[in-house]
Amino acid sequence: MNGMDNTPEKRCCDECGHTGTDGGSTSESYCGACGATVPYPEKDICQSCGATNCMLVACPKCGGRYSLDEEQSNDIHAV
């Protein structure tokens, strides 16, 4: 939730273009340091490169970086 109007945060995958309000993958994370998609880590440490505080939300479709949609408009629906 974005706190402004109690609607889910809308996201867009930087890799495949998937959009939605589904919150991202529940089994994988995307490393902002090396770009690897790895199994969801117990701690904020990339299992591929060892970087810390870099794990981001992964796309539920392809595992790519699932960024907040800058526009946050109402035309994105979970797929």
Secondary structure, DSSP 8 states (H G I E B T S, - for coil): --SSSS----EEETTT--EESS-S-SSEEEETTT--EEE--SSSB-TTT--BS-EEEB-TTT-SBEEE-SS--TT----
